[in-house]
Amino acid sequence: MRLRFVCIILLVAIVVLTVAAPSRADKPAEPLKAGIIGLTTSHVIAFTKVINDPKATGDLADVVVVAGFPGGMKDNPSSWDRVEKYTEQLRGMGIKIYDSIPEMVEDVDVILLESVDGRPHLEQARPVIAAGKPLFIDKPLAGSLADAIEIFRLAKEKNVPCFSSSSLRFSSGFQAAGAGKSPFGEIKSCVAWSPMSIEPHHPDLFWYGIHGVETLFTIMGTGCESVTRVEHNKVLGTWKDGRQGTFIGKKGYGAEVVGSKSSGQAGKYEGYKPLVIEICKFFKTGRPPVSAEETLEIFAFMEAADESKRQGGAPVTLESVMKKAAKK
């Protein structure tokens, strides 16, 4: 009888300890370690502050920036003149600075490719894709449409999650308009704008006009067939269903839409945080919030705008510039 009582007590104690003790599965996972390539843009500092904020919650709390590789393009002052400043700022935030991309890639889980100049992106992405690490590439995805195509080809070949986007895409008003959840109803046409400063090593819209073009595609969706460069700072796109979308290079960020229910301004720029949240969510899930196909259509739109300018404002199809770039 006494032995039976002792056994019962032991059994109860085991059950209590099992319930009370946290299992390994209950313990929070360690944050994903992120490395940054290209310390040449203010995005590097801004994104790191958002991600590494001690008060970060949700998806932001599951990623931590721990490493950086400076990079920089000597023939582009917007890149080379700022790399030292941002490198030292990151170092001051406790971020380890590496001398090479392959060395850094070994020590992190995910990568943000932030080089402000798009030309080195393909070569900087190669070791990341080869290592199988999820990759976010800041705007512009590349310095040419051909390089953009190759980056996504490599990522698909190696089954590496990869996406690129302007921060304008994830502003709530633009998202709602594009999803048909705004008061405007179905979007019939859109005029989107952003500054359009030009960098001589990139096609005209790649450098900064991409913000307005990304806004345009966020609202209109894919399906643009041809582009006409109406003026230096005005580009008209015609979609396959007959709708028209226009990019205008001017001060500020925004979009005017004509919808099936009403017309008006679709939204405004809401800063970097909405994009950074999407990046962290992407790192956790491996599911890109923007498809490669849509991003390539955006770059084909911008390349076609340059080709139309070369042809004196003649309409240029996106298919033609895609075929030309693919041959390269």
N, C-alpha and C positions, 0 to 999 in steps of 0.2 A: 504493500500500500504506500509505504514511504517512498519507495523507488519510483512508483507511478507518479506521485506528487512532484518529485524532483524533475522527472521527465517533462511533465506538463509545464512547470515553471521555466525550464530551459527552452521549450518550444515557444512559449509566449515571448520570452526575451529575444529569441532569434527573429520572430515576426516583427516585434517592435523595432529592433535595430535595422532590419531590412527596409521597413517603411520609412524610418527616420533618416537613414543615411542616404545622401544624394547619390544616384547612380551616375556613372560616367556620361551617360546620354543626357542627363539633366543638366550637366555643367555647360555653361555658355561656351560656344566655339570661340577659338582665338580669332581676332580680326584678320582679314586678309591683308597681307603686306603689299603695299603698292609702291612701284617705282615710277619716276617721271623722267622721260627723255626730252631734252631740249629746254633748258632753263632760260628761255629767250622771250618770254611773254609774261605780262602781269597775271595771266590766268594761272600760272604756276603758283604764285603766292596766294591768290584768291581761292583757288580750289583747295590748296593744302589747309588754309585756315578753316574752310568749311568742313572738310573731312576730319581734321585733327582737333576740332573743337571739343574740349572736355565735356561739354554739355550736349554733344551730338546724340541724336536718338534715331531709332529705326535703322534703315539701310546705311545711313551715314556712320552709325556707330560700329558697323561690321567691317569697316575698311580703315586702314591707317597708312598714311604716307610715311615711308621710312627711308627712301633712297632717291637719288637723283643723278643724272648724267648731263653735264652742261651743254655740249653741242655748240651750235652757232655757225652762221655763214658769214665769212669775212667780206663778201661783196654786197651784203645787205645790212646797212646801218641799223635798221629796225631789229635785226637779229643780233649782230655782233656787238653793238654798242651797249646792249643791256645784259648780256650773258653773265658778266662778272658780278653786276649788282644783284641779280636774282639768285645766283649761285651762293653768294655770301649771305643773303637773306635766308635762304633755305638752311644753310649750315648753322646760322644763328638760331634756327627753330629746332635744332637737334637732328636734322636730316643728314644721313651719310651720303657723301658725294663720291661717285665712282669715276674711274678713268676710262672705262669702256662699257659699252652696252652689254656685251655677252657676260661680263663679270657681274654687272648689276642684276641681269635677268636671272642668274642662278640663285640670287638671294631674295627674290620677291615672288609673289603669287600672281600679280596682275600689273598691267602697264598702262600709263597714260602717256601718249606720244604728243607732246605739247609744242614742239618746235614751231615758232611763228612762221618760218619760211617753209612752204610746202615741198620744195624741191628735194630735200634729203629724206622725206618721209618713207619712200619705198625702201631705200637701203637701211634706214633705221628700223623699219618694221621687219625686215628679213630675219634677224636673229631672234626677235620676239616670237614670230610665227613658227620658226624652226623649233623653238623651245616649247611650243604649245601653250603659251600664256595668253589669257584673254586680253584684248587690246582695244582701248579707246584711242581714236586719232582725232585731235582737235582740228578745227578749220584752218586752212583748207586741207582736205584729205590728202592732196598731192599737188605738185606744181604743174601737172599736165593731166589731161584726160587719159592718156595712155598709161601713165603711172598709176592712176586711180584704178583702172581696170586690172592692172597687174597685182596691186595690193589685194584686192578682193579675190582674184584668181588664186593667189597663193594661200590666202586664209581658207578658202573653200577646199583647196587641195589637201591641206593639213587638218581640216575640220577645226579650225581655231575661231572662236567667237570674236567678232570684230565689228565695230561700227564707228561712224563719224557723224557729227552734228554741230550746228551752231546752237548757242544757248537760246537764241530767239525761238526755236521750234517749241520749246516746252513752256512758254508763257501761256497761262490758262486760257486767255481769250482766243488766241490763235488755235489752241488745241480744240476748244469747244466748237469754233467755226468749222474746222476741218472734219470734226466728228459728227457734224449735223446736230449738235446739242446747244446751239446758240439761238437767240431769237430770230436770226436771219433766215432760218430754214435751209433749204438746199442752195448751195452757193452757185450763182450763175456766172459771176465774174469777180475779179479781184485786182486791186492795185496795191502792191506792197512796196515799201521803200526802206532804205537805209543809207548811210554814208557810202561813198564809192571811191575812196582813195585808191590810187593805183600804184603798184610796185612793178618796176620795169621787167622783172624776171618772171612775172606771172601773167596769164591772160587777164584782161581788164577786171572782170567781176570776181575772179578767184580770191583776190586779196582782202577785200572788205565788202564788196557788193553781195558776196555770198550770204550775208546775214538777211538781206531783203529777199534774195532768191529763195532761201530756205523757208522764210515766212510764207512766201507765195505758194510753195509746194506743200507746206503744212496745211494750208487752207484749201488749195485746189486739188491736192492729190496728184497722183501720177497720170500719165496719158498725154503729155505734151508731145505734139508731132513736129511743129516747126517754130522757128524763131525769126523775128525781124528786128534789126537794130534801127529803130525809128529815129533816134537821136543818139548823141554820145552817151547820155545818161538815161536813156529810155529804151527798154527792150520789151517787145510784145511777143507773147507766146500764144499759140493756138492749139487747143487740146482736141483730141480725136472726136469728142462729142460736140465740137463746135464752140465750146466755151473759150473765153480769152482771159489770160492773166498777164498783168503788166508789172515789170520791175522799173522803179525810178530811183536813180541815185540822188539823194538829197539829205539834208540834215535831219537827224532823228530816226526813230524806228516806228513802224506801224503799218496798218493795212486798212483799206476801205473796201467793203464788199457790197455786192448787189445780190440779194437772196430772193428766194421764192416768197418769203413773208415780209421782209423789210430790208432796208439798206443802212449802212453806217460804218463806223470804225469798229474793227473786230477785236481790238485789244491793244495792249501796250507791253513794252519790254519789262520783265520782272526780275532781271538780274541773273546771276550765275547759279544760284542754289537749285532751282528746278532741274537744270541740266546735271549738276553734280549728284543729285539724288538718283537720277536715272542711270548715271554711270555706275554708282555703287550698287544699285539694284542689278544692273547688267553683270557686274563682276560676280555677284552672288549666284545668279541664275544661269548665266551663259546665254541668255536670250536677248539679242539686240533689239532695242526699241525702234530702230529705223532699219529698213532692209537695205541690203547692198544695191538692189535694183533701183530703189528710189534715190539713193545717194548718187549713183551713176547717172541717173536721168537729170538730176540737178546739175552735175558737172557737164553733161552733154549740152544742156540748156545754155550754160555760161560759155562753153567753147563755141557753140553755134552763134552766139551773140558776137564773138570776135570774128568768126568767119563771115557773118553777114556784114560786119563793118568793112572787112577786106573786099567784099563784093559790092560795096556802095549802098548797102541797105537792102539787098535782095533777101527774100525769105530763104532760110536754110533749114533742112530737116535734121532732126536729132539722129535719125538713122544714118545719115551720111557722115556725120562727124564721128559717130561711134564706130562705123566700119573703118574709117580712116585711122582712128586711134588704135583700133584692134590690130591693124597691120604692123604698127610700130612695136 
